[in-house]
């Protein structure tokens, strides 16, 4: 027999198709029963103490050795609360402000315009809110725009809004045909590893070995060999040319692989502008009509940060630096989720996001610069997560916990609502390749610390099946 408070199936379908912004507009300052939280804790308290989230300097992490203080701080942070605030990450404040501005512009669009990008029952992607798997499910007080951003061949462009114009894929489709696919990030992220680099020049000339290949270029997330044309000069633009061209020309990320049988000799000549000259975009290449592919640029930068974090996690545990990265794979999936939390009349009984831990390996969160809302569960108590404007909050997800055999903790977290102010955030989830087997690294298993998790494939699918039912998906992986 159906509970008297449970809505009939027709109402479930209606609520699924109706974003929270529409619920607010039609509810006369009342919160529908389906959004009222009935957890064991009773009323929701937004005044918990602040969590002292460790702050990690990415520039220092980039240059750290195995016994460096920054690596030790990283290990401690991920073992205790599962997250850290990343500063000096190479992204300008104005760039991150633009990201938040396009999110705001999208969510204030007319309802009819946003509905053009509504997700369907079959899709996780698109505009909308919770997937409803049960008539008794409590819904989150949030609207979302959920997009696959990487690999690029998996993007469903029908969900990428044409308005605001920064979401437009017109330039993106053109750029993806180029042989270059990288960007300048304050001279930092292009040097994440000694074997992954872009030149800091204006122009570089390379006289290749006439017989032995070795140079590879990263394009659309995949490495390509560069062919040899004897006596030809390979010429590429560097970061400073990319800056001067306002991104019209791309400074390629490249690396050199070794050879077990033959030596290879090359000559590179780097042409650098005068050091006292100011390098900036040419005025004729700046206008309001050229859409900036903000989200694409942002997630390209995060892909490199993701690699750095995974390698640093391994180094902090005195493991081979690629051991987590190898399980992650070269074609991991990156999801972007823009979150809009409208003001809520009952913040004491309504959650913006139900308690959960992420199913990712790594999650990057760009917080609202002014409005708190995120809380983390630590030692059985909820703590507020402080805001550091323009820092990135980075946390490990369930798959990193599995790979680390529980050394790093995937934090349970939730989002509380606010009765007066809206809140906008952008979360990017980095998921290992679904066909890759995720399991504890052998170097973290011994008699004192036995294996805690079984091997898993396609954890993301297991995760989404359990999340909306309020279950912790990682429990399925525990031995």
C-alpha positions in Angstrom: 0.0 0.0 0.0 1.4 3.4 -0.9 2.4 5.7 1.9 -0.1 8.6 2.2 2.7 11.1 1.9 4.2 9.5 -1.2 3.3 11.1 -4.4 1.7 9.0 -7.1 3.9 8.0 -10.1 2.5 10.8 -12.2 3.8 13.3 -9.7 7.2 11.6 -9.7 7.4 12.1 -13.4 6.3 15.7 -13.1 8.9 16.5 -10.5 11.6 14.8 -12.5 10.8 17.0 -15.5 10.5 20.2 -13.5 13.7 21.9 -12.4 13.9 23.4 -8.9 13.8 27.0 -10.4 10.3 26.2 -11.7 9.3 24.5 -8.4 10.3 27.7 -6.6 8.3 29.9 -9.1 5.1 27.8 -8.6 5.2 26.8 -5.0 4.2 30.0 -3.2 7.2 29.9 -0.9 6.5 26.2 0.1 8.9 23.3 -0.3 7.2 20.2 -1.7 7.3 17.1 0.4 9.7 15.3 -2.0 12.5 17.7 -1.0 12.1 17.5 2.8 15.0 15.6 4.3 14.0 12.9 6.7 17.5 11.8 7.8 18.3 10.5 11.3 19.9 13.8 12.2 16.5 15.7 12.0 16.9 19.4 11.3 19.8 20.4 9.2 22.3 22.7 10.8 24.4 25.1 8.7 26.4 26.4 11.6 28.8 23.6 12.1 32.5 24.5 12.8 34.8 25.2 9.9 37.1 22.4 8.7 40.7 23.3 8.6 41.2 22.1 5.0 45.0 22.0 4.2 46.2 24.4 1.5 48.6 23.0 -1.1 50.8 25.1 -3.3 50.6 23.5 -6.8 53.8 25.2 -7.9 55.7 23.8 -5.0 54.0 20.4 -5.5 55.2 20.5 -9.1 58.8 20.8 -8.0 58.7 18.5 -5.0 60.9 15.6 -4.1 59.8 12.5 -2.3 60.6 14.0 1.1 59.3 17.5 0.4 57.0 19.2 2.9 54.3 19.7 0.2 54.1 16.0 -0.6 53.9 15.2 3.1 51.2 17.8 3.5 49.3 16.2 0.5 49.5 12.7 2.0 48.3 14.0 5.4 45.4 15.9 3.8 44.1 13.0 1.7 44.5 10.5 4.6 42.6 12.7 7.1 39.9 14.6 5.3 40.3 13.5 1.7 40.7 17.0 0.2 42.8 20.1 0.0 42.6 23.7 -1.3 44.9 24.2 -4.3 46.5 27.5 -4.8 49.0 28.7 -7.4 47.4 26.3 -9.9 48.2 28.5 -12.9 44.7 29.8 -13.7 44.1 33.5 -13.5 41.3 34.8 -11.3 39.7 36.6 -14.3 39.5 33.2 -16.1 37.8 31.5 -13.2 35.4 34.5 -12.8 34.4 34.1 -16.4 33.6 30.4 -15.8 31.3 31.3 -13.0 29.8 34.1 -15.0 28.8 31.9 -17.9 27.2 29.4 -15.4 25.2 32.3 -14.0 24.2 33.5 -17.4 22.9 30.0 -18.3 20.8 29.5 -15.2 19.1 32.9 -15.5 18.0 32.2 -19.1 14.3 31.8 -19.8 12.9 28.4 -18.9 12.1 27.7 -22.5 15.7 28.3 -23.5 17.2 26.0 -20.8 14.7 23.2 -21.7 16.4 22.9 -25.1 19.2 21.2 -23.3 17.1 19.0 -20.9 18.4 15.6 -20.3 16.2 12.5 -21.1 15.6 9.5 -19.0 18.3 7.6 -20.9 20.9 10.4 -20.5 22.9 11.6 -17.5 23.9 14.6 -19.6 22.0 17.8 -20.0 20.0 20.2 -17.9 17.8 19.0 -15.1 18.0 17.5 -11.6 17.9 14.1 -9.9 17.3 10.8 -11.6 14.4 9.3 -9.7 14.6 5.6 -9.0 12.1 5.4 -6.2 8.8 7.1 -5.3 10.2 7.5 -1.8 13.4 9.2 -3.0 14.2 12.6 -1.5 15.2 15.1 -4.2 18.1 17.6 -4.0 17.4 21.3 -4.0 19.5 22.0 -7.1 19.5 22.3 -10.9 22.4 21.0 -12.9 24.0 21.2 -16.3 25.9 18.0 -16.7 28.3 17.5 -19.7 30.9 15.0 -20.8 33.9 17.1 -21.8 36.6 14.4 -22.4 37.3 12.4 -24.4 36.2 14.9 -27.0 34.7 12.2 -29.3 32.3 11.3 -26.5 30.8 14.8 -26.2 27.1 15.1 -27.0 27.0 18.6 -28.4 23.2 18.7 -28.4 23.5 19.4 -24.6 26.1 22.1 -25.0 24.2 25.4 -24.8 24.5 27.9 -27.6 23.5 30.6 -25.2 25.5 32.1 -23.5 27.9 32.2 -26.4 30.9 31.0 -24.4 29.4 27.5 -24.5 29.3 27.6 -28.3 31.3 24.8 -30.0 31.8 26.6 -33.2 35.4 27.5 -32.4 36.0 24.3 -30.6 35.1 22.2 -33.7 37.5 24.2 -35.7 40.3 24.0 -33.2 40.0 20.3 -32.8 41.0 19.9 -36.4 44.4 21.6 -35.8 47.5 19.6 -35.0 47.8 21.4 -31.7 45.6 21.2 -28.6 47.0 22.9 -25.6 47.2 26.3 -24.0 49.3 28.7 -21.9 48.7 28.6 -18.2 51.0 31.3 -16.6 54.0 29.3 -17.6 53.1 26.5 -15.1 50.9 23.7 -16.2 52.7 23.1 -19.5 55.6 21.8 -17.4 53.8 19.3 -15.3 56.4 16.6 -16.1 59.7 16.6 -17.8 58.4 14.5 -20.6 55.3 16.6 -21.2 56.1 20.2 -22.3 55.2 23.1 -24.5 57.9 25.6 -25.5 58.1 29.0 -23.8 59.3 30.6 -27.0 57.7 32.7 -29.7 59.0 30.3 -32.4 61.0 27.1 -32.2 62.9 25.5 -35.1 63.8 21.8 -34.9 66.2 19.9 -37.2 65.2 16.3 -36.6 67.3 13.2 -36.8 67.1 12.0 -40.4 66.4 8.4 -39.5 65.2 7.9 -35.9 61.8 9.1 -34.8 61.0 10.2 -31.2 59.0 13.4 -31.1 55.3 13.1 -30.2 52.6 15.7 -30.0 49.5 15.7 -27.9 46.3 16.4 -29.9 42.7 15.9 -28.5 44.0 14.0 -25.5 46.0 11.5 -27.6 49.7 11.3 -28.5 50.7 11.2 -32.2 54.2 10.5 -33.7 55.7 13.3 -35.7 57.0 12.0 -39.1 60.5 12.7 -40.4 61.0 14.6 -43.6 64.8 14.6 -44.1 66.3 18.1 -44.2 63.0 19.8 -43.5 62.7 22.1 -40.5 59.9 21.4 -38.0 58.6 24.8 -36.9 56.2 25.3 -34.0 54.8 28.2 -32.1 55.5 28.5 -28.4 53.5 29.9 -25.6 54.4 33.5 -26.3 53.1 33.3 -29.9 49.9 31.8 -28.5 49.6 34.7 -26.2 50.2 37.3 -28.9 47.7 35.6 -31.2 45.1 35.6 -28.4 44.9 31.8 -28.7 44.4 31.7 -32.5 47.7 29.7 -32.8 48.3 26.9 -30.3 51.6 26.1 -28.5 51.7 22.3 -28.8 52.4 20.0 -25.8 55.0 17.5 -26.9 57.4 14.9 -25.5 60.2 12.7 -26.8 60.2 8.9 -26.4 63.4 6.9 -26.2 64.7 4.0 -28.4 66.2 0.8 -27.1 68.5 0.2 -30.2 69.4 3.6 -31.7 70.6 6.9 -30.6 68.9 10.1 -31.8 70.4 13.5 -32.3 68.4 16.7 -32.9 69.1 20.5 -32.9 66.4 22.8 -31.5 66.7 26.6 -31.8 64.4 28.7 -29.5 63.5 32.3 -30.5 62.5 34.3 -27.5 61.2 37.9 -27.5 63.1 40.6 -25.7 62.7 40.0 -21.9 61.8 43.6 -21.3 59.1 43.7 -24.0 55.5 43.2 -22.9 53.8 40.2 -24.5 50.1 40.5 -24.9 47.3 39.6 -27.4 47.2 41.8 -30.5 44.3 44.2 -30.4 43.0 43.2 -33.8 42.4 39.7 -32.5 40.2 40.8 -29.6 36.5 41.3 -30.1 33.2 40.4 -28.6 32.0 38.2 -31.5 34.7 35.5 -31.1 33.4 33.0 -28.5 36.0 31.9 -26.0 35.9 28.2 -25.4 36.1 28.6 -21.6 34.9 25.2 -20.6 37.2 23.4 -23.0 40.2 25.5 -21.9 39.4 24.9 -18.2 39.1 21.1 -18.5 42.2 20.9 -20.6 44.1 22.5 -17.8 42.4 20.3 -15.2 43.4 17.2 -17.2 47.0 18.2 -16.7 46.4 19.0 -13.0 44.7 15.6 -12.6 47.9 13.9 -13.9 50.1 15.9 -11.5 47.8 15.1 -8.5 47.8 11.4 -9.3 51.5 11.3 -9.7 52.1 13.3 -6.5 49.8 11.0 -4.6 51.9 8.0 -5.6 55.2 9.8 -4.8 53.8 10.8 -1.3 53.4 7.1 -0.6 56.9 6.2 -2.0 55.3 4.4 -4.9 56.3 4.5 -8.6 54.8 7.8 -9.7 52.7 6.3 -12.6 51.0 3.5 -10.6 47.7 5.4 -10.1 47.9 7.1 -13.5 48.3 3.7 -15.2 45.1 2.5 -13.7 43.4 5.7 -14.7 44.3 5.3 -18.3 44.9 7.6 -21.2 41.2 8.0 -22.1 39.6 8.6 -18.8 36.3 10.4 -18.8 35.9 13.9 -17.5 32.4 15.2 -16.5 31.6 18.8 -15.8 28.6 19.6 -13.7 27.4 23.2 -13.2 25.4 23.4 -10.0 22.7 26.0 -9.2 21.3 26.1 -5.7 18.3 28.5 -5.6 17.3 30.2 -2.3 15.3 27.7 -0.3 12.4 28.6 2.1 13.3 25.7 4.4 17.1 25.4 4.7 16.6 23.6 8.0 14.9 20.6 6.3 16.2 20.7 2.7 19.6 19.7 1.2 21.1 21.0 -1.9 23.0 17.7 -2.3 22.4 14.6 -0.3 25.3 13.0 1.7 27.5 11.0 -0.7 31.1 10.4 -1.7 32.3 10.9 -5.3 32.7 7.9 -7.6 35.6 9.6 -9.4 39.4 9.2 -9.0 39.8 13.0 -8.5 37.2 15.8 -8.3 37.9 19.5 -8.8 35.4 22.0 -7.4 35.3 25.7 -8.2 33.3 27.0 -5.3 31.0 30.0 -5.2 33.2 33.0 -4.1 30.8 34.3 -1.5 28.2 31.7 -0.4 29.1 28.7 1.7 27.2 25.4 1.4 29.6 22.5 1.2 30.0 20.3 4.3 32.3 17.3 4.9 31.7 14.5 7.4 34.8 13.8 9.5 35.0 11.6 12.6 31.2 11.4 12.7 30.6 15.2 12.7 29.8 17.6 9.9 32.1 20.5 9.2 31.7 23.5 6.9 34.2 23.9 4.1 35.7 27.4 4.0 35.9 29.4 0.8 39.2 30.6 -0.6 38.3 32.7 -3.6 39.8 31.3 -6.8 41.3 28.3 -5.1 40.3 24.8 -6.4 39.0 22.4 -3.8 40.4 19.0 -4.9 39.2 15.7 -3.3 39.8 12.1 -4.0 36.9 9.9 -4.9 36.0 6.3 -4.3 38.3 5.0 -7.1 41.3 6.7 -5.6 40.5 5.2 -2.2 40.4 1.7 -3.8 43.7 2.2 -5.6 45.4 3.5 -2.5 44.0 0.5 -0.5 42.3 2.9 1.9 45.3 5.1 2.5 43.4 8.1 1.0 39.8 8.7 2.1 37.0 9.5 -0.3 35.1 12.1 1.9 31.4 11.9 2.5 30.0 15.4 1.9 26.7 17.2 1.4 25.5 20.7 0.4 23.2 22.7 2.6 20.8 25.4 1.3 20.4 29.1 2.0 17.2 31.0 2.5 18.5 34.2 1.1 21.1 33.7 -1.5 21.7 31.5 -4.6 24.9 29.5 -4.9 26.7 28.4 -8.1 29.6 26.0 -8.3 31.3 23.9 -11.0 32.4 20.4 -10.2 34.6 18.4 -12.6 34.9 14.6 -12.1 37.9 12.7 -13.5 36.8 9.0 -14.0 39.3 6.2 -15.0 38.6 4.4 -18.2 35.6 2.2 -17.6 37.3 -0.9 -19.0 40.3 -0.5 -16.8 40.5 -2.7 -13.7 40.7 -0.6 -10.6 42.4 -2.3 -7.6 44.7 -1.6 -4.7 48.3 -1.0 -5.7 50.5 -4.0 -4.8 53.0 -1.8 -2.9 50.3 -0.9 -0.4 49.4 -4.5 0.5 51.3 -6.4 3.2 50.7 -8.4 6.4 50.1 -5.3 8.5 47.8 -3.8 5.9 45.9 -6.5 4.0 44.0 -5.9 0.8 40.8 -4.0 1.6 39.0 -3.8 -1.8 38.3 -6.2 -4.6 39.1 -5.4 -8.3 36.4 -3.4 -10.0 35.6 -2.4 -13.6 33.1 0.3 -14.7 32.8 1.6 -11.2 30.9 4.6 -12.5 28.0 2.5 -13.5 27.9 0.9 -10.1 28.1 4.3 -8.5 25.2 5.9 -10.2 22.9 2.9 -9.5 23.6 3.2 -5.8 23.9 7.0 -5.3 20.3 7.9 -5.9 19.2 5.1 -3.5 21.3 6.7 -0.7 23.8 3.7 -0.6 27.5 4.1 -0.4 28.7 2.4 -3.7 32.2 1.7 -2.3 30.7 -0.8 0.1 30.3 -3.1 -2.9 34.1 -3.0 -3.4 35.0 -3.9 0.1 36.3 -7.3 1.0 
